[in-house]
Amino acid sequence: MTRKWMRLLIASLAVILLAGCSSLQEQTVDGLENAKITFQGDAEKPNEKMDDINIFIPRGFSIEEESNETNIILSKGNDSFILFINPNELPSSQLYYDLMTTNSNLNVLEEKTFEQNGRFGFAAIIENSEEKYELITSIGGIKLTTISDQQDIADNLEKMMLIIRSISTN
């Protein structure tokens, strides 16, 4: 009798765990919506300064020492995020979006563009390997990328847009 209950308990836990895992489609939809809301919302107040750049760094993220004014490497746990800042591009620039959409080597699973107050932005999910995805968020000449596990797509896209939305220069 105890084995039967144990099997039932294990089967029930397996169902609960599987139900709790979001599918790629759910993560993609939620992530792009999170990025849009963050793009359209108010920018976070910067909490870090690097040379002439003011930036908001969310809790758990840190700036790596080998960073410079145009290439900033952020880390969160074992994940790296690379921030590219092209000071020659305006907030309305579509340079990074055009580069992505014309690259036939990329398998773009989903992307979404945003425009507001003279700013152009986008978020994209690109297949990197069977279980990893390249995420890109961009506003004008600012782009942030990372490689993400499926279950982190929605949260990462939101945090990434939060970071680039906050950037200001002196």
Backbone hydrogen bonds, N-H to C=O, Kabsch-Sander energy under -0.5 kcal/mol:
donor,donor_aa,acceptor,acceptor_aa,energy
5,W,1,M,-1.8
6,M,2,T,-2.5
7,R,3,R,-2.8
8,L,4,K,-2.2
9,L,5,W,-2.7
10,I,6,M,-2.6
11,A,7,R,-2.7
12,S,8,L,-2.4
13,L,9,L,-2.4
14,A,10,I,-2.3
15,V,11,A,-2.0
16,I,12,S,-2.2
17,L,13,L,-2.7
18,L,14,A,-2.4
19,A,15,V,-2.3
20,G,16,I,-1.6
21,C,17,L,-0.9
21,C,18,L,-0.5
27,Q,23,S,-2.6
28,T,24,L,-2.5
29,V,25,Q,-2.6
30,D,26,E,-2.7
31,G,27,Q,-2.6
32,L,28,T,-2.5
33,E,29,V,-2.0
34,N,30,D,-2.7
35,A,31,G,-2.4
36,K,32,L,-2.1
37,I,33,E,-2.5
38,T,34,N,-2.4
39,F,35,A,-2.6
40,Q,36,K,-2.4
41,G,37,I,-1.3
47,N,55,I,-1.5
48,E,55,I,-1.9
50,M,53,I,-3.0
53,I,50,M,-2.4
54,N,168,S,-3.4
55,I,48,E,-2.5
57,I,55,I,-0.6
61,F,58,P,-2.0
62,S,75,S,-2.0
64,E,73,I,-3.3
67,S,64,E,-1.3
68,N,71,N,-2.7
72,I,83,L,-2.6
73,I,71,N,-0.5
74,L,72,I,-0.6
74,L,81,F,-3.3
75,S,62,S,-2.4
76,K,79,D,-2.4
79,D,76,K,-2.2
81,F,74,L,-3.0
82,I,145,T,-2.4
83,L,72,I,-3.2
83,L,81,F,-0.6
84,F,82,I,-0.5
84,F,143,K,-3.4
85,I,70,T,-2.6
86,N,84,F,-0.5
86,N,141,G,-3.1
89,E,86,N,-1.8
93,S,90,L,-2.0
98,D,94,Q,-3.0
99,L,95,L,-2.4
100,M,96,Y,-1.9
101,T,97,Y,-2.7
102,T,98,D,-1.6
103,N,99,L,-0.6
103,N,100,M,-1.0
104,S,102,T,-1.0
106,L,103,N,-1.4
108,V,106,L,-0.9
109,L,107,N,-0.6
109,L,125,I,-2.2
110,E,125,I,-1.5
112,K,123,A,-2.4
114,F,121,G,-3.2
116,Q,119,R,-1.9
119,R,116,Q,-2.1
120,F,91,P,-2.8
121,G,114,F,-2.9
122,F,138,S,-2.0
123,A,112,K,-2.1
124,A,136,I,-2.5
125,I,110,E,-2.9
126,I,134,E,-2.9
127,E,107,N,-2.7
128,N,129,S,-0.5
128,N,132,K,-1.9
129,S,132,K,-2.0
133,Y,148,S,-2.5
134,E,126,I,-2.9
135,L,133,Y,-0.5
135,L,146,T,-2.7
136,I,124,A,-2.1
137,T,144,L,-2.3
138,S,122,F,-2.2
139,I,142,I,-2.1
140,G,120,F,-2.4
142,I,139,I,-2.0
143,K,84,F,-2.5
144,L,137,T,-2.9
145,T,82,I,-2.1
146,T,135,L,-1.6
147,I,80,S,-0.6
148,S,133,Y,-3.5
150,Q,131,E,-0.7
152,D,149,D,-1.5
153,I,150,Q,-1.5
156,N,152,D,-2.9
157,L,153,I,-2.7
158,E,154,A,-1.8
159,K,155,D,-2.4
160,M,156,N,-2.9
161,M,157,L,-2.2
162,L,158,E,-2.2
163,I,159,K,-2.2
164,I,160,M,-2.3
165,R,161,M,-2.4
166,S,162,L,-1.0
166,S,163,I,-0.7
167,I,163,I,-0.6
167,I,164,I,-0.6
168,S,54,N,-2.2
170,N,52,D,-2.1
